[in-house]
């Protein structure tokens, strides 16, 4: 396999989970397991020592949990974080996304889905399918404190970029946005890329969170 391997750190307090994911990832020629950790603090230390591309992060661990570890790791130059959870859309998932995670997976995920997710995250693409984004919004968006002055943060966006961000936050896919705005899908991708760059966001998932936190989009049913 040509090209650099995707370096992965696995953080989970259960040895069987860490071992299982490591063994699965080791079957792929484009992955390298750079290390493992049993809690959030160890995950932060291992990541800072070994500079992985992706972290598989359990959301619930003793001591420092996955959310705080994600907050410490997610940022310029840091790894992309993929949250591991036992329950689909459990109450901690949205907090983890707000902390900087790029997506989440159930621990009983199939091997192929795991491989695809790591590759997507490593490439900087959106892991969350539009349908999942919609579910996240309906389940958790009411918890997000509305921004007091969204205009200041969003002023760098053009009107069309603001429109695209709003549609991304509503859970529309690029083809759906293209159809809504009567433009090409490539044009939508360009707008999304510019939105991320101007707002200093790492991926589409963070764009959804930012749209709600700034008050650009308000969950249905909330005053």
C-alpha positions in Angstrom: 0.0 0.0 0.0 1.5 3.3 -1.0 1.4 6.5 1.0 1.5 7.1 4.7 -0.6 5.0 7.0 -3.4 6.4 9.1 -2.1 6.4 12.7 -4.8 5.5 15.3 -4.9 5.6 19.1 -7.6 3.6 20.9 -8.9 4.9 24.2 -11.3 2.7 26.2 -11.3 1.5 29.8 -12.1 -2.1 28.8 -9.1 -4.1 27.7 -11.2 -6.4 25.5 -12.5 -3.4 23.6 -9.0 -1.9 23.1 -7.6 -5.2 22.0 -10.5 -6.0 19.7 -10.3 -2.7 17.8 -6.6 -2.9 17.6 -6.7 -6.3 16.1 -9.3 -5.2 13.6 -7.3 -2.2 12.5 -4.1 -4.2 12.2 -5.7 -6.2 9.5 -5.7 -3.2 7.2 -2.5 -2.2 5.4 -3.3 1.5 5.5 -3.7 1.6 9.3 -1.2 1.7 12.1 -2.2 1.4 15.8 0.0 4.0 17.4 -1.0 3.3 20.9 -3.8 2.6 23.4 -5.1 4.2 26.5 -7.3 3.1 29.5 -8.7 6.6 30.3 -8.8 10.1 29.1 -5.7 11.4 30.8 -3.6 8.6 29.3 -5.2 9.2 25.9 -4.1 12.8 26.0 -0.6 11.8 27.0 -0.3 9.1 24.4 -1.6 11.4 21.6 0.8 14.2 22.5 3.7 11.7 22.4 2.7 9.8 19.2 0.7 12.3 17.2 -2.0 10.0 15.7 -4.3 11.1 12.9 -7.4 9.6 14.6 -8.4 8.7 18.1 -11.1 6.2 18.9 -12.4 7.6 22.1 -14.7 6.0 24.6 -17.1 8.6 25.9 -17.3 7.2 29.4 -14.1 6.3 31.3 -13.1 6.6 34.9 -11.2 9.7 35.9 -10.9 11.9 32.9 -13.7 10.9 30.4 -13.8 11.1 26.7 -15.4 14.5 26.5 -12.7 16.3 28.5 -10.0 14.4 26.7 -11.6 15.4 23.3 -11.7 19.0 24.4 -8.0 18.9 25.2 -7.0 17.2 22.0 -9.3 18.7 19.3 -7.9 21.8 17.8 -5.3 22.9 15.3 -2.7 20.2 14.8 -4.6 17.7 17.0 -6.0 14.3 16.0 -9.5 13.9 14.8 -11.7 12.2 17.4 -14.2 9.4 16.8 -16.4 8.8 19.8 -17.2 5.2 20.8 -20.5 4.7 22.6 -22.7 1.8 23.6 -26.0 3.5 23.0 -27.0 5.2 19.7 -27.1 8.9 20.4 -26.7 8.6 24.1 -26.8 11.8 26.1 -23.0 12.3 26.0 -22.6 12.2 22.2 -23.7 15.7 21.6 -21.5 17.1 24.3 -18.6 15.2 22.7 -19.3 16.8 19.4 -19.5 20.2 21.0 -16.1 19.4 22.5 -14.6 18.9 19.1 -15.3 15.3 18.1 -15.8 14.6 14.4 -18.3 11.8 14.8 -19.3 8.7 16.7 -19.6 5.0 16.3 -21.4 2.3 18.3 -19.1 -0.2 19.9 -20.8 -3.1 18.1 -20.0 -1.5 14.7 -19.1 -3.9 11.9 -15.4 -4.1 10.9 -16.1 -2.6 7.5 -18.0 0.3 9.0 -15.1 0.9 11.4 -12.6 0.9 8.6 -14.7 3.3 6.5 -15.3 5.6 9.5 -11.5 5.9 10.3 -10.7 6.6 6.7 -13.4 9.2 6.3 -12.4 11.0 9.5 -8.7 10.9 8.6 -9.5 12.5 5.3 -11.3 15.3 7.0 -14.6 14.4 5.5 -18.0 14.4 7.2 -18.7 11.1 9.0 -22.2 11.8 10.0 -24.8 11.0 7.4 -27.4 13.7 6.9 -30.1 11.5 8.5 -27.9 11.1 11.6 -27.4 14.8 11.7 -31.1 15.4 11.7 -31.5 13.0 14.6 -28.8 14.7 16.5 -30.5 18.0 16.0 -33.9 16.7 17.1 -32.5 14.9 20.2 -29.9 17.3 21.5 -30.1 20.8 19.9 -32.5 22.1 22.5 -29.6 21.7 25.0 -27.4 24.2 23.2 -27.3 27.7 24.6 -28.2 30.2 21.9 -25.4 32.7 21.1 -26.0 36.3 22.1 -24.4 37.9 19.1 -24.2 35.4 16.1 -23.6 38.2 13.6 -20.2 39.0 14.9 -18.9 35.5 14.5 -20.6 34.9 11.2 -19.9 38.3 9.6 -17.0 36.8 7.6 -19.4 34.7 5.6 -21.0 35.8 2.4 -24.8 35.6 2.3 -24.6 32.5 0.1 -22.1 30.9 2.5 -24.4 31.7 5.4 -27.3 30.1 3.5 -25.2 26.9 2.9 -24.2 26.7 6.5 -27.8 26.9 7.6 -28.8 24.1 5.2 -25.8 22.0 6.4 -27.0 22.5 10.0 -30.5 21.4 9.0 -29.1 18.1 7.9 -29.1 18.4 4.1 -26.5 16.6 2.1 -24.5 18.3 -0.6 -26.7 17.0 -3.4 -29.8 18.2 -1.5 -28.3 21.6 -1.0 -27.3 21.8 -4.6 -30.9 21.0 -5.6 -32.3 23.6 -3.2 -30.0 26.3 -4.4 -30.0 25.3 -8.1 -26.2 25.0 -8.2 -23.8 22.2 -8.8 -22.7 19.8 -6.1 -19.1 21.0 -6.7 -20.2 24.6 -6.0 -21.7 23.4 -2.7 -18.5 21.7 -1.7 -16.6 24.9 -2.4 -19.0 26.9 -0.3 -18.7 24.4 2.6 -14.9 24.5 2.4 -14.9 28.2 2.6 -17.3 28.2 5.6 -15.0 25.9 7.4 -11.9 27.9 6.6 -13.5 31.3 7.6 -14.9 30.0 10.9 -11.8 27.9 11.8 -13.8 24.7 11.9 -12.3 21.3 11.2 -15.2 19.5 9.5 -18.8 19.5 8.7 -19.8 18.1 12.0 -18.3 21.2 13.8 -20.2 23.4 11.3 -23.5 21.9 12.5 -22.6 22.6 16.1 -21.4 26.1 15.4 -24.6 27.0 13.5 -26.7 26.1 16.6 -24.3 27.6 19.1 -24.2 31.0 17.3 -28.0 31.0 17.0 -27.9 30.9 13.2 -30.3 28.0 13.4 -32.8 27.5 16.2 -34.3 24.1 17.0 -37.9 23.8 16.1 -40.2 24.2 19.0 -37.9 26.4 21.0 -38.7 30.0 21.7 
